[in-house]
Amino acid sequence: SDRLCPKTMWRSLFREGRRCGVVRDGAAFVRTFGSKGSGDRNFNYPTGVCVDGDNHIVVADRGNCRLVVVARTDGSFVRTFGSAGAAHGQFKSLYGVCVNAVGLI
């Protein structure tokens, strides 16, 4: 089954074009998704990644001050939330993301 890239590979992909990627067990490369920018399928310095209980990839997009959710199966856009600031639902300097046992991000 597909799994996320090892942390070192994620860093490499992030620095080179602001993309994310998926590798298959055994380290066979599967695909990348996203590109540099601020649109739904874009990232601006992604700094963290995890998989939620619905099999979605959640990416902490530091430069755009938001979380981006994409389908793990094909990298298609699901949703984005958050904005820059200090109020509820806003972020400042995102460095990571995780999902707990009950599915809360």
MMTF fields as JSON, N, C-alpha, C and O atoms, coordinates in Angstrom:
{
  "mmtfVersion": "1.0.0",
  "mmtfProducer": "UNKNOWN",
  "numBonds": 419,
  "numAtoms": 420,
  "numGroups": 105,
  "numChains": 1,
  "numModels": 1,
  "chainsPerModel": [1],
  "groupsPerChain": [105],
  "chainIdList": ["A"],
  "bondAtomList": [4, 2, 8, 6, 12, 10, 16, 14, 20, 18, 24, 22, 28, 26, 32, 30, 36, 34, 40, 38, 44, 42, 48, 46, 52, 50, 56, 54, 60, 58, 64, 62, 68, 66, 72, 70, 76, 74, 80, 78, 84, 82, 88, 86, 92, 90, 96, 94, 100, 98, 104, 102, 108, 106, 112, 110, 116, 114, 120, 118, 124, 122, 128, 126, 132, 130, 136, 134, 140, 138, 144, 142, 148, 146, 152, 150, 156, 154, 160, 158, 164, 162, 168, 166, 172, 170, 176, 174, 180, 178, 184, 182, 188, 186, 192, 190, 196, 194, 200, 198, 204, 202, 208, 206, 212, 210, 216, 214, 220, 218, 224, 222, 228, 226, 232, 230, 236, 234, 240, 238, 244, 242, 248, 246, 252, 250, 256, 254, 260, 258, 264, 262, 268, 266, 272, 270, 276, 274, 280, 278, 284, 282, 288, 286, 292, 290, 296, 294, 300, 298, 304, 302, 308, 306, 312, 310, 316, 314, 320, 318, 324, 322, 328, 326, 332, 330, 336, 334, 340, 338, 344, 342, 348, 346, 352, 350, 356, 354, 360, 358, 364, 362, 368, 366, 372, 370, 376, 374, 380, 378, 384, 382, 388, 386, 392, 390, 396, 394, 400, 398, 404, 402, 408, 406, 412, 410, 416, 414],
  "bondOrderList": [1, 1, 1, 1, 1, 1, 1, 1, 1, 1, 1, 1, 1, 1, 1, 1, 1, 1, 1, 1, 1, 1, 1, 1, 1, 1, 1, 1, 1, 1, 1, 1, 1, 1, 1, 1, 1, 1, 1, 1, 1, 1, 1, 1, 1, 1, 1, 1, 1, 1, 1, 1, 1, 1, 1, 1, 1, 1, 1, 1, 1, 1, 1, 1, 1, 1, 1, 1, 1, 1, 1, 1, 1, 1, 1, 1, 1, 1, 1, 1, 1, 1, 1, 1, 1, 1, 1, 1, 1, 1, 1, 1, 1, 1, 1, 1, 1, 1, 1, 1, 1, 1, 1, 1],
  "groupList": [{"groupName": "SER", "atomNameList": ["N", "CA", "C", "O"], "elementList": ["N", "C", "C", "O"], "formalChargeList": [0, 0, 0, 0], "bondAtomList": [1, 0, 2, 1, 3, 2], "bondOrderList": [1, 1, 2], "singleLetterCode": "S", "chemCompType": "L-PEPTIDE LINKING"}, {"groupName": "ASP", "atomNameList": ["N", "CA", "C", "O"], "elementList": ["N", "C", "C", "O"], "formalChargeList": [0, 0, 0, 0], "bondAtomList": [1, 0, 2, 1, 3, 2], "bondOrderList": [1, 1, 2], "singleLetterCode": "D", "chemCompType": "L-PEPTIDE LINKING"}, {"groupName": "ARG", "atomNameList": ["N", "CA", "C", "O"], "elementList": ["N", "C", "C", "O"], "formalChargeList": [0, 0, 0, 0], "bondAtomList": [1, 0, 2, 1, 3, 2], "bondOrderList": [1, 1, 2], "singleLetterCode": "R", "chemCompType": "L-PEPTIDE LINKING"}, {"groupName": "LEU", "atomNameList": ["N", "CA", "C", "O"], "elementList": ["N", "C", "C", "O"], "formalChargeList": [0, 0, 0, 0], "bondAtomList": [1, 0, 2, 1, 3, 2], "bondOrderList": [1, 1, 2], "singleLetterCode": "L", "chemCompType": "L-PEPTIDE LINKING"}, {"groupName": "CYS", "atomNameList": ["N", "CA", "C", "O"], "elementList": ["N", "C", "C", "O"], "formalChargeList": [0, 0, 0, 0], "bondAtomList": [1, 0, 2, 1, 3, 2], "bondOrderList": [1, 1, 2], "singleLetterCode": "C", "chemCompType": "L-PEPTIDE LINKING"}, {"groupName": "PRO", "atomNameList": ["N", "CA", "C", "O"], "elementList": ["N", "C", "C", "O"], "formalChargeList": [0, 0, 0, 0], "bondAtomList": [1, 0, 2, 1, 3, 2], "bondOrderList": [1, 1, 2], "singleLetterCode": "P", "chemCompType": "L-PEPTIDE LINKING"}, {"groupName": "LYS", "atomNameList": ["N", "CA", "C", "O"], "elementList": ["N", "C", "C", "O"], "formalChargeList": [0, 0, 0, 0], "bondAtomList": [1, 0, 2, 1, 3, 2], "bondOrderList": [1, 1, 2], "singleLetterCode": "K", "chemCompType": "L-PEPTIDE LINKING"}, {"groupName": "THR", "atomNameList": ["N", "CA", "C", "O"], "elementList": ["N", "C", "C", "O"], "formalChargeList": [0, 0, 0, 0], "bondAtomList": [1, 0, 2, 1, 3, 2], "bondOrderList": [1, 1, 2], "singleLetterCode": "T", "chemCompType": "L-PEPTIDE LINKING"}, {"groupName": "MET", "atomNameList": ["N", "CA", "C", "O"], "elementList": ["N", "C", "C", "O"], "formalChargeList": [0, 0, 0, 0], "bondAtomList": [1, 0, 2, 1, 3, 2], "bondOrderList": [1, 1, 2], "singleLetterCode": "M", "chemCompType": "L-PEPTIDE LINKING"}, {"groupName": "TRP", "atomNameList": ["N", "CA", "C", "O"], "elementList": ["N", "C", "C", "O"], "formalChargeList": [0, 0, 0, 0], "bondAtomList": [1, 0, 2, 1, 3, 2], "bondOrderList": [1, 1, 2], "singleLetterCode": "W", "chemCompType": "L-PEPTIDE LINKING"}, {"groupName": "PHE", "atomNameList": ["N", "CA", "C", "O"], "elementList": ["N", "C", "C", "O"], "formalChargeList": [0, 0, 0, 0], "bondAtomList": [1, 0, 2, 1, 3, 2], "bondOrderList": [1, 1, 2], "singleLetterCode": "F", "chemCompType": "L-PEPTIDE LINKING"}, {"groupName": "GLU", "atomNameList": ["N", "CA", "C", "O"], "elementList": ["N", "C", "C", "O"], "formalChargeList": [0, 0, 0, 0], "bondAtomList": [1, 0, 2, 1, 3, 2], "bondOrderList": [1, 1, 2], "singleLetterCode": "E", "chemCompType": "L-PEPTIDE LINKING"}, {"groupName": "GLY", "atomNameList": ["N", "CA", "C", "O"], "elementList": ["N", "C", "C", "O"], "formalChargeList": [0, 0, 0, 0], "bondAtomList": [1, 0, 2, 1, 3, 2], "bondOrderList": [1, 1, 2], "singleLetterCode": "G", "chemCompType": "PEPTIDE LINKING"}, {"groupName": "VAL", "atomNameList": ["N", "CA", "C", "O"], "elementList": ["N", "C", "C", "O"], "formalChargeList": [0, 0, 0, 0], "bondAtomList": [1, 0, 2, 1, 3, 2], "bondOrderList": [1, 1, 2], "singleLetterCode": "V", "chemCompType": "L-PEPTIDE LINKING"}, {"groupName": "ALA", "atomNameList": ["N", "CA", "C", "O"], "elementList": ["N", "C", "C", "O"], "formalChargeList": [0, 0, 0, 0], "bondAtomList": [1, 0, 2, 1, 3, 2], "bondOrderList": [1, 1, 2], "singleLetterCode": "A", "chemCompType": "L-PEPTIDE LINKING"}, {"groupName": "ASN", "atomNameList": ["N", "CA", "C", "O"], "elementList": ["N", "C", "C", "O"], "formalChargeList": [0, 0, 0, 0], "bondAtomList": [1, 0, 2, 1, 3, 2], "bondOrderList": [1, 1, 2], "singleLetterCode": "N", "chemCompType": "L-PEPTIDE LINKING"}, {"groupName": "TYR", "atomNameList": ["N", "CA", "C", "O"], "elementList": ["N", "C", "C", "O"], "formalChargeList": [0, 0, 0, 0], "bondAtomList": [1, 0, 2, 1, 3, 2], "bondOrderList": [1, 1, 2], "singleLetterCode": "Y", "chemCompType": "L-PEPTIDE LINKING"}, {"groupName": "HIS", "atomNameList": ["N", "CA", "C", "O"], "elementList": ["N", "C", "C", "O"], "formalChargeList": [0, 0, 0, 0], "bondAtomList": [1, 0, 2, 1, 3, 2], "bondOrderList": [1, 1, 2], "singleLetterCode": "H", "chemCompType": "L-PEPTIDE LINKING"}, {"groupName": "ILE", "atomNameList": ["N", "CA", "C", "O"], "elementList": ["N", "C", "C", "O"], "formalChargeList": [0, 0, 0, 0], "bondAtomList": [1, 0, 2, 1, 3, 2], "bondOrderList": [1, 1, 2], "singleLetterCode": "I", "chemCompType": "L-PEPTIDE LINKING"}, {"groupName": "GLN", "atomNameList": ["N", "CA", "C", "O"], "elementList": ["N", "C", "C", "O"], "formalChargeList": [0, 0, 0, 0], "bondAtomList": [1, 0, 2, 1, 3, 2], "bondOrderList": [1, 1, 2], "singleLetterCode": "Q", "chemCompType": "L-PEPTIDE LINKING"}],
  "groupTypeList": [0, 1, 2, 3, 4, 5, 6, 7, 8, 9, 2, 0, 3, 10, 2, 11, 12, 2, 2, 4, 12, 13, 13, 2, 1, 12, 14, 14, 10, 13, 2, 7, 10, 12, 0, 6, 12, 0, 12, 1, 2, 15, 10, 15, 16, 5, 7, 12, 13, 4, 13, 1, 12, 1, 15, 17, 18, 13, 13, 14, 1, 2, 12, 15, 4, 2, 3, 13, 13, 13, 14, 2, 7, 1, 12, 0, 10, 13, 2, 7, 10, 12, 0, 14, 12, 14, 14, 17, 12, 19, 10, 6, 0, 3, 16, 12, 13, 4, 13, 15, 14, 13, 12, 3, 18],
  "groupIdList": [1, 2, 3, 4, 5, 6, 7, 8, 9, 10, 11, 12, 13, 14, 15, 16, 17, 18, 19, 20, 21, 22, 23, 24, 25, 26, 27, 28, 29, 30, 31, 32, 33, 34, 35, 36, 37, 38, 39, 40, 41, 42, 43, 44, 45, 46, 47, 48, 49, 50, 51, 52, 53, 54, 55, 56, 57, 58, 59, 60, 61, 62, 63, 64, 65, 66, 67, 68, 69, 70, 71, 72, 73, 74, 75, 76, 77, 78, 79, 80, 81, 82, 83, 84, 85, 86, 87, 88, 89, 90, 91, 92, 93, 94, 95, 96, 97, 98, 99, 100, 101, 102, 103, 104, 105],
  "secStructList": [7, 3, 3, 3, 7, 7, 2, 2, 2, 2, 2, 2, 2, 2, 2, 6, 6, 1, 7, 3, 3, 3, 3, 3, 6, 6, 6, 3, 3, 3, 3, 3, 3, 7, 3, 3, 1, 1, 1, 6, 6, 3, 3, 1, 1, 3, 3, 3, 3, 3, 3, 7, 6, 6, 1, 3, 3, 3, 3, 3, 3, 4, 4, 4, 6, 3, 3, 3, 3, 3, 3, 6, 6, 6, 7, 7, 3, 3, 3, 3, 3, 7, 3, 3, 1, 1, 1, 6, 6, 3, 3, 1, 1, 7, 7, 7, 7, 7, 7, 7, 6, 6, 1, 7, 7],
  "xCoordList": [0.839, 0.0, 0.876, 2.047, 0.309, 1.05, 1.298, 0.465, 2.435, 2.717, 3.378, 3.796, 3.47, 4.092, 5.598, 6.185, 6.215, 7.667, 8.335, 7.776, 9.52, 10.298, 10.555, 10.56, 10.766, 10.919, 11.992, 11.79, 13.1, 14.163, 13.72, 14.086, 12.946, 12.473, 11.46, 11.469, 10.584, 9.625, 10.374, 10.012, 11.42, 12.179, 12.719, 12.666, 13.228, 13.78, 12.701, 12.927, 11.541, 10.461, 9.953, 9.638, 9.87, 9.397, 10.313, 9.834, 11.599, 12.539, 12.605, 12.953, 12.281, 12.395, 11.022, 10.493, 10.443, 9.18, 7.967, 6.852, 8.151, 7.043, 5.953, 4.761, 6.382, 5.438, 5.487, 6.411, 4.493, 4.469, 4.5, 4.243, 4.815, 4.902, 4.487, 4.379, 4.257, 3.882, 4.812, 5.103, 5.281, 6.061, 5.344, 4.6, 5.563, 4.984, 5.932, 7.136, 5.4, 6.26, 7.39, 7.16, 8.589, 9.748, 10.414, 11.383, 9.891, 10.466, 10.305, 11.053, 9.358, 9.085, 8.256, 7.207, 8.724, 8.041, 6.702, 6.625, 5.638, 4.311, 3.918, 3.614, 3.919, 3.461, 3.794, 4.118, 3.709, 3.744, 2.396, 1.628, 2.125, 0.923, 1.198, 2.003, 0.522, 0.695, 1.854, 2.688, 1.883, 2.967, 3.022, 2.161, 4.017, 4.175, 3.06, 2.714, 2.506, 1.47, 0.535, 0.85, -0.617, -1.574, -2.969, -3.896, -3.129, -4.425, -4.707, -3.904, -5.843, -6.275, -5.238, -5.024, -4.597, -3.625, -2.188, -1.282, -1.982, -0.643, -0.15, -0.928, 1.167, 1.816, 2.866, 3.448, 3.093, 4.167, 4.912, 4.579, 5.903, 6.721, 5.952, 5.734, 5.543, 4.902, 5.9, 7.031, 5.483, 6.41, 6.017, 6.821, 4.822, 4.403, 3.36, 2.671, 3.248, 2.3, 1.878, 2.68, 0.624, 0.132, -1.047, -1.505, -1.528, -2.682, -3.785, -3.543, -5.0, -6.114, -6.862, -6.514, -7.883, -8.647, -9.47, -9.912, -9.69, -10.431, -9.508, -9.929, -8.233, -7.232, -6.921, -6.632, -6.984, -6.592, -5.216, -4.854, -4.459, -3.175, -3.424, -4.039, -2.95, -3.096, -1.716, -0.769, -1.604, -0.324, -0.372, -1.282, 0.611, 0.771, 1.49, 2.665, 0.797, 1.319, 1.735, 0.948, 2.971, 3.454, 3.354, 2.868, 3.796, 3.813, 2.439, 2.287, 1.425, 0.055, -0.781, -1.976, -0.155, -0.819, -2.129, -3.171, -2.07, -3.286, -2.938, -1.772, -3.957, -3.84, -4.539, -5.629, -3.923, -4.491, -4.721, -3.835, -5.906, -6.263, -6.451, -7.201, -5.758, -5.871, -6.138, -5.83, -6.71, -6.979, -5.663, -4.852, -5.454, -4.223, -4.157, -3.068, -5.3, -5.333, -4.807, -4.113, -5.136, -4.724, -4.224, -3.896, -4.16, -3.679, -4.675, -4.313, -5.945, -6.94, -7.3, -7.307, -7.597, -7.924, -9.217, -10.203, -9.213, -10.406, -10.898, -12.054, -10.017, -10.401, -9.153, -8.083, -9.329, -8.293, -8.958, -10.117, -8.236, -8.779, -7.672, -6.535, -8.036, -7.094, -6.677, -6.849, -6.127, -5.599, -4.572, -4.373, -3.927, -2.903, -3.542, -4.527, -2.978, -3.458, -3.34, -2.749, -3.922, -3.843, -5.214, -5.304, -6.27, -7.625, -7.921, -7.123, -9.061, -9.497, -9.543, -10.112, -8.948, -8.937, -7.85, -7.8, -6.986, -5.89, -4.564, -4.472, -3.546, -2.245, -1.139, -1.257, -0.058, 1.153, 2.33, 2.527, 3.096, 4.291, 3.996, 4.508, 3.186, 2.916, 4.193, 4.932, 4.453, 5.633, 5.294, 6.17, 4.073, 3.716, 2.223, 1.473, 1.803, 0.392, 0.296, 1.144, -0.727, -0.985, -2.481, -3.231, -2.9, -4.294, -4.336, -3.556, -5.256, -5.309, -6.168, -6.682, -6.318, -7.003, -8.473, -9.041, -9.106, -10.512, -10.68, -11.798, -9.576, -9.639, -9.553, -9.726, -9.288, -9.162, -7.769, -6.765, -7.723, -6.453, -5.877, -4.802],
  "yCoordList": [-1.189, 0.0, 1.242, 1.18, 2.379, 3.629, 4.113, 3.916, 4.743, 5.362, 6.701, 6.98, 7.519, 8.814, 8.675, 7.707, 9.642, 9.648, 9.728, 10.315, 9.148, 9.361, 10.852, 11.608, 11.272, 12.687, 13.35, 14.472, 12.705, 13.321, 13.521, 14.521, 12.601, 12.746, 13.886, 14.652, 14.006, 15.125, 16.442, 17.331, 16.583, 17.834, 18.144, 19.288, 17.142, 17.338, 17.812, 18.746, 17.178, 17.575, 18.972, 19.751, 19.295, 20.611, 21.715, 22.751, 21.507, 22.537, 22.681, 23.747, 21.636, 21.66, 21.739, 20.728, 22.913, 23.124, 23.19, 23.371, 23.049, 23.155, 22.118, 22.425, 20.887, 19.804, 18.782, 18.784, 17.91, 16.777, 15.511, 15.565, 14.364, 13.139, 11.915, 11.967, 10.832, 9.555, 8.489, 8.486, 7.578, 6.44, 5.154, 5.124, 4.113, 2.809, 2.065, 2.319, 1.144, 0.328, -0.237, -0.724, -0.173, -0.575, 0.607, 0.441, 1.819, 3.084, 3.348, 4.156, 2.698, 3.019, 4.302, 4.388, 5.286, 6.561, 6.399, 5.714, 7.03, 6.933, 8.219, 8.191, 9.374, 10.622, 11.807, 11.648, 12.98, 14.216, 14.897, 14.566, 15.843, 16.649, 18.054, 18.257, 19.014, 20.404, 21.069, 20.415, 22.387, 23.197, 24.48, 24.716, 25.304, 26.535, 27.526, 27.731, 28.135, 29.133, 29.215, 28.716, 29.843, 30.027, 29.484, 29.685, 28.806, 28.23, 26.944, 26.519, 26.319, 25.1, 23.986, 23.31, 23.778, 22.683, 23.182, 22.536, 24.322, 24.903, 24.93, 24.895, 24.992, 25.098, 26.192, 26.461, 26.813, 27.786, 27.449, 27.948, 26.613, 26.115, 25.17, 25.491, 24.013, 23.008, 22.472, 22.137, 22.391, 22.026, 20.771, 20.265, 20.255, 19.057, 18.304, 18.867, 17.019, 16.182, 15.008, 14.488, 14.596, 13.402, 12.845, 13.463, 11.684, 11.057, 10.95, 10.492, 11.372, 11.299, 9.975, 9.147, 9.774, 8.527, 8.291, 7.168, 9.337, 9.2, 8.962, 9.057, 8.648, 8.389, 9.629, 9.531, 10.791, 12.04, 12.442, 12.15, 13.108, 13.671, 15.107, 15.887, 15.455, 16.807, 17.45, 16.913, 18.61, 19.288, 20.639, 21.435, 20.894, 22.208, 23.095, 22.877, 24.078, 24.982, 26.287, 27.229, 26.326, 27.438, 28.786, 29.75, 28.872, 30.146, 30.719, 31.935, 29.85, 30.308, 30.302, 30.595, 29.969, 29.989, 29.205, 29.725, 27.947, 27.14, 25.657, 25.274, 24.846, 23.398, 23.029, 23.525, 22.163, 21.705, 20.205, 19.469, 19.757, 18.339, 17.836, 18.42, 16.737, 16.121, 14.632, 14.052, 14.016, 12.576, 11.822, 12.118, 10.858, 10.063, 9.204, 8.92, 8.793, 7.893, 8.525, 7.869, 9.82, 10.433, 11.871, 12.498, 12.407, 13.768, 14.847, 16.022, 14.47, 15.481, 16.34, 15.86, 17.606, 18.57, 18.18, 17.828, 18.241, 17.98, 19.272, 19.655, 19.953, 21.219, 21.899, 21.3, 23.158, 23.921, 24.717, 25.113, 24.953, 25.809, 26.52, 26.053, 27.668, 28.509, 29.699, 29.721, 30.683, 31.884, 32.495, 32.001, 33.558, 34.198, 35.01, 35.714, 34.91, 35.716, 34.994, 33.918, 35.611, 35.054, 34.693, 34.269, 34.85, 34.533, 33.042, 32.31, 32.597, 31.215, 30.856, 31.598, 29.726, 29.289, 29.929, 29.721, 30.702, 31.332, 30.767, 30.255, 30.871, 30.295, 31.313, 32.254, 31.095, 31.888, 30.918, 30.26, 30.831, 29.983, 28.514, 27.95, 27.893, 26.461, 25.657, 25.896, 24.712, 23.864, 22.386, 21.576, 22.013, 20.605, 20.424, 21.385, 19.179, 18.842, 17.384, 16.568, 17.059, 15.668, 15.478, 16.442, 14.228, 13.857, 12.91, 11.959, 13.168, 12.303, 11.063, 10.89, 10.214, 8.927, 9.07, 8.15, 10.205, 10.397, 11.23, 11.596, 11.528, 12.198, 13.703, 14.338, 14.298, 15.75, 16.169, 15.583, 17.189, 17.698, 18.673, 19.228],
  "zCoordList": [0.0, 0.0, 0.0, 0.376, -0.424, -0.446, 0.972, 1.857, 1.185, 2.47, 2.197, 1.074, 3.22, 3.036, 2.908, 3.391, 2.258, 2.11, 3.473, 4.4, 3.609, 4.828, 5.014, 4.043, 6.249, 6.55, 5.694, 5.229, 5.478, 4.679, 3.234, 2.616, 2.685, 1.315, 1.234, 0.27, 2.238, 2.267, 2.22, 1.449, 3.037, 3.048, 1.657, 1.206, 0.99, -0.344, -1.32, -2.089, -1.29, -2.188, -1.85, -2.75, -0.56, -0.162, -0.677, -1.139, -0.604, -1.018, -2.528, -3.038, -3.233, -4.686, -5.32, -5.783, -5.347, -6.031, -5.134, -5.625, -3.824, -2.884, -3.148, -3.106, -3.42, -3.673, -2.555, -1.742, -2.515, -1.605, -2.447, -3.65, -1.831, -2.593, -1.807, -0.582, -2.491, -1.893, -2.462, -3.658, -1.597, -2.068, -1.678, -0.698, -2.432, -2.129, -1.207, -1.218, -0.404, 0.45, -0.398, -1.505, 0.112, -0.663, -1.337, -2.077, -1.082, -1.543, -3.041, -3.591, -3.719, -5.117, -5.162, -4.525, -5.906, -6.004, -6.722, -7.742, -6.19, -6.784, -7.499, -8.692, -6.774, -7.382, -6.487, -5.31, -7.06, -6.286, -6.461, -7.364, -5.59, -5.747, -5.241, -4.332, -5.84, -5.463, -6.176, -6.803, -6.061, -6.61, -5.8, -4.952, -6.05, -5.287, -5.612, -6.775, -4.567, -4.766, -3.579, -2.499, -3.776, -2.682, -2.998, -2.214, -4.124, -4.489, -3.739, -2.909, -4.025, -3.334, -3.385, -2.379, -4.512, -4.659, -4.609, -5.137, -3.977, -3.894, -2.458, -1.505, -2.34, -1.039, -1.099, -2.15, 0.037, 0.17, 1.454, 2.529, 1.329, 2.421, 3.351, 4.52, 2.836, 3.691, 4.713, 4.362, 5.979, 7.045, 7.81, 8.594, 7.614, 8.332, 7.549, 6.698, 7.845, 7.121, 7.999, 8.774, 7.877, 8.563, 7.766, 6.805, 8.17, 7.529, 8.57, 9.686, 8.212, 9.157, 9.023, 8.182, 9.846, 9.853, 8.603, 8.364, 7.786, 6.531, 5.344, 4.192, 5.633, 4.599, 3.761, 2.569, 4.4, 3.767, 4.275, 5.414, 3.427, 3.825, 4.265, 3.537, 5.45, 5.975, 5.964, 6.54, 5.303, 5.151, 5.855, 5.622, 6.716, 7.331, 6.321, 6.024, 5.803, 4.776, 5.457, 5.555, 5.92, 6.74, 6.035, 6.626, 4.799, 4.082, 3.799, 3.678, 3.692, 3.463, 4.75, 4.714, 5.882, 7.203, 7.202, 7.601, 6.75, 6.664, 6.681, 6.587, 6.8, 6.646, 5.353, 5.071, 4.569, 3.304, 3.424, 3.857, 3.042, 3.101, 1.682, 0.901, 1.348, 0.023, 0.189, 1.23, -0.837, -0.815, -0.936, -1.813, -0.063, -0.098, -1.356, -1.855, -1.867, -3.018, -4.296, -5.073, -4.526, -5.791, -5.658, -6.665, -4.434, -4.232, -4.597, -4.655, -4.848, -5.208, -3.994, -2.86, -4.249, -3.203, -2.489, -3.137, -1.156, -0.345, 0.296, 0.116, 1.052, 1.679, 2.238, 2.346, 2.584, 3.258, 4.36, 4.233, 5.436, 6.483, 7.223, 7.289, 7.781, 8.489, 7.653, 6.434, 8.332, 7.702, 8.647, 9.757, 8.212, 9.04, 10.156, 9.935, 11.356, 12.471, 13.785, 13.876, 14.821, 16.172, 16.74, 17.892, 15.968, 16.428, 16.259, 15.674, 16.769, 16.619, 15.132, 14.331, 14.765, 13.373, 12.526, 11.314, 13.156, 12.436, 12.94, 14.056, 12.097, 12.415, 12.218, 11.433, 12.958, 12.797, 12.875, 13.896, 11.82, 11.775, 12.044, 13.011, 11.211, 11.317, 11.111, 10.156, 11.996, 11.841, 11.772, 11.467, 12.042, 12.02, 12.134, 12.307, 12.034, 12.154, 12.594, 12.234, 13.365, 13.733, 13.922, 14.073, 13.912, 14.126, 15.311, 15.376, 16.264, 17.439, 17.167, 16.062, 18.168, 18.021, 17.64, 17.051, 17.961, 17.604, 16.336, 15.974, 15.666, 14.375, 14.392, 13.352, 15.555, 15.624, 15.161, 15.566, 14.308, 13.8, 14.807, 14.584]
}
